[in-house]
Amino acid sequence: MSRRALVFGGSGAIGRALVGRLLAAGWTVDALSRVARPSQPGLHWHLGGFDALPALPDRVDAVLSCGPLDHFSLWYADAGPAGARVVAFGSTSDATKQAADDPDERALAARLREAGDRLFAAADARGAAATLLRPTLIYGHGSERNLGRVVALARRRGVFVLPADAGGLRQPVHADDLAAAALAAIDAPAAAGRAFALPGGETLRYRDMVARTLAVLAPPPRLLTLPAPLFGVALRLAHRAGQLQGLPAGAVARMREDLVFDPAPARAAFGYAPRPFLPEASMFPD
Ligand SMILES: NC(=O)c1ccc[n+]([C@@H]2O[C@H](COP(=O)([O-])OP(=O)(O)OC[C@H]3O[C@@H](n4cnc5c(N)ncnc54)[C@H](OP(=O)(O)O)[C@@H]3O)[C@@H](O)[C@H]2O)c1
């Protein structure tokens, strides 16, 4: 008999890839969305969100979360099915935004850490095994944040401006590699009860990540670098003119910081093998 998975966030960039991989591996999938979606053989969509949950199956082999971890951890602690394997996505922002200048970013980091602690405590109380997967910056089809924001700004102006010192290291990770990681973690005994950072398979400088992304677009917007003091002045003017919506102030400050994580523990525990950074134009629809 096929195993049954309950998937939260199944419509997002990771979630879509994960649902596809589960079906291909012979699982029956129950997925939740706040938007009505057509079911298909093996996949049943339930309409609802955490604030208005529909009736969900209570006997499942695995529960997977690819949406907001704080909501999921509260639901799981309150009503998670007993005995199911749990694999949930958090974020390395729980560490990288811990000491951010922006109080909202610090609050996000704290919420993510609390949610992770809550998840493990609730799993322990149920005698279930939980795994927390913490991706770095995600890209891929259906991922609209991060590089999607950069692309939107660049397309609007035909040019994207960076400070010359935007050399912080990044490890963008493809959403499908994260889906593969979640599927592998379910059956990996070494993944039980642990959290893993999931960086991408290539470490590159922020400006090179942006340059490679813009280069795949048609037509490719220009990438302009300004000396840091001049960039600071341009940034203040653009903020004042309301032209930087969608680009949080902290994101600019972090362009200079190295945000690097070690894939080795995930590789050892469940064979994590992410691809190098390969953006494609189709990932950034107009
Ligand atoms: N994007 C990144 O760069 C990044 C980096 C590190 C970690 N992460 C983490 O990775 C996971 C997936 O990220 P993502 O960007 O692919 O997805 P996301 O935008 O955070 O959400 C994925 C799905 O979750 C559902 N969802 C969102 N808010 C919800 C709510 N309040 N109640 C119920 N469902 C809700 C949505 O489904 P419906 O609209 O169909 O209901 C959405 O499609 C998240 O845990 C995120 O925090 C993201």
Ligand as a Chemical Component Dictionary entry (heavy atoms), coordinates in Angstrom:
data_LIG
# 
_chem_comp.id                   LIG 
_chem_comp.type                 NON-POLYMER 
_chem_comp.pdbx_formal_charge   0 
_chem_comp.three_letter_code    LIG 
# 
loop_
_chem_comp_atom.comp_id 
_chem_comp_atom.atom_id 
_chem_comp_atom.alt_atom_id 
_chem_comp_atom.type_symbol 
_chem_comp_atom.charge 
_chem_comp_atom.model_Cartn_x 
_chem_comp_atom.model_Cartn_y 
_chem_comp_atom.model_Cartn_z 
_chem_comp_atom.pdbx_ordinal 
LIG N1  N1  N 0  12.140 32.239 -0.199 1  
LIG C1  C1  C 0  13.327 32.086 0.352  2  
LIG O1  O1  O 0  14.370 32.531 -0.147 3  
LIG C2  C2  C 0  13.474 31.302 1.615  4  
LIG C3  C3  C 0  14.745 31.180 2.172  5  
LIG C4  C4  C 0  14.912 30.348 3.274  6  
LIG C5  C5  C 0  13.821 29.672 3.787  7  
LIG N2  N2  N 1  12.577 29.824 3.245  8  
LIG C6  C6  C 0  11.489 29.050 3.804  9  
LIG O2  O2  O 0  11.172 27.999 2.897  10 
LIG C7  C7  C 0  9.778  27.721 2.956  11 
LIG C8  C8  C 0  9.174  27.860 1.583  12 
LIG O3  O3  O 0  9.436  29.128 1.088  13 
LIG P1  P1  P 0  8.695  29.671 -0.197 14 
LIG O4  O4  O 0  9.251  31.045 -0.442 15 
LIG O5  O5  O -1 8.728  28.638 -1.260 16 
LIG O6  O6  O 0  7.190  29.687 0.233  17 
LIG P2  P2  P 0  6.210  30.702 1.019  18 
LIG O7  O7  O 0  5.924  31.832 0.143  19 
LIG O8  O8  O 0  6.735  30.996 2.383  20 
LIG O9  O9  O 0  4.912  29.824 1.174  21 
LIG C9  C9  C 0  4.721  28.597 0.533  22 
LIG C10 C10 C 0  3.242  28.292 0.570  23 
LIG O10 O10 O 0  2.782  28.293 1.918  24 
LIG C11 C11 C 0  1.431  28.698 1.939  25 
LIG N3  N3  N 0  1.218  29.754 2.947  26 
LIG C12 C12 C 0  1.871  30.936 3.034  27 
LIG N4  N4  N 0  1.382  31.638 4.070  28 
LIG C13 C13 C 0  0.391  30.883 4.611  29 
LIG C14 C14 C 0  -0.508 31.057 5.693  30 
LIG N5  N5  N 0  -0.500 32.172 6.435  31 
LIG N6  N6  N 0  -1.394 30.062 5.980  32 
LIG C15 C15 C 0  -1.413 28.943 5.231  33 
LIG N7  N7  N 0  -0.603 28.728 4.186  34 
LIG C16 C16 C 0  0.298  29.683 3.895  35 
LIG C17 C17 C 0  1.092  29.271 0.588  36 
LIG O11 O11 O 0  0.173  28.404 -0.023 37 
LIG P3  P3  P 0  -1.264 28.898 -0.522 38 
LIG O12 O12 O 0  -1.124 30.299 -0.993 39 
LIG O13 O13 O 0  -1.560 27.920 -1.612 40 
LIG O14 O14 O 0  -2.178 28.762 0.652  41 
LIG C18 C18 C 0  2.410  29.314 -0.156 42 
LIG O15 O15 O 0  2.329  28.960 -1.502 43 
LIG C19 C19 C 0  9.195  28.666 3.996  44 
LIG O16 O16 O 0  9.226  27.997 5.235  45 
LIG C20 C20 C 0  10.203 29.799 4.019  46 
LIG O17 O17 O 0  10.222 30.474 5.251  47 
LIG C21 C21 C 0  12.386 30.628 2.167  48 
# 
loop_
_chem_comp_bond.comp_id 
_chem_comp_bond.atom_id_1 
_chem_comp_bond.atom_id_2 
_chem_comp_bond.value_order 
_chem_comp_bond.pdbx_ordinal 
LIG N1  C1  SING 1  
LIG C1  O1  DOUB 2  
LIG C1  C2  SING 3  
LIG C2  C3  SING 4  
LIG C2  C21 DOUB 5  
LIG C3  C4  DOUB 6  
LIG C4  C5  SING 7  
LIG C5  N2  DOUB 8  
LIG N2  C6  SING 9  
LIG N2  C21 SING 10 
LIG C6  O2  SING 11 
LIG C6  C20 SING 12 
LIG O2  C7  SING 13 
LIG C7  C8  SING 14 
LIG C7  C19 SING 15 
LIG C8  O3  SING 16 
LIG O3  P1  SING 17 
LIG P1  O4  DOUB 18 
LIG P1  O5  SING 19 
LIG P1  O6  SING 20 
LIG O6  P2  SING 21 
LIG P2  O7  DOUB 22 
LIG P2  O8  SING 23 
LIG P2  O9  SING 24 
LIG O9  C9  SING 25 
LIG C9  C10 SING 26 
LIG C10 O10 SING 27 
LIG C10 C18 SING 28 
LIG O10 C11 SING 29 
LIG C11 N3  SING 30 
LIG C11 C17 SING 31 
LIG N3  C12 SING 32 
LIG N3  C16 SING 33 
LIG C12 N4  DOUB 34 
LIG N4  C13 SING 35 
LIG C13 C14 SING 36 
LIG C13 C16 DOUB 37 
LIG C14 N5  SING 38 
LIG C14 N6  DOUB 39 
LIG N6  C15 SING 40 
LIG C15 N7  DOUB 41 
LIG N7  C16 SING 42 
LIG C17 O11 SING 43 
LIG C17 C18 SING 44 
LIG O11 P3  SING 45 
LIG P3  O12 DOUB 46 
LIG P3  O13 SING 47 
LIG P3  O14 SING 48 
LIG C18 O15 SING 49 
LIG C19 O16 SING 50 
LIG C19 C20 SING 51 
LIG C20 O17 SING 52 
# 
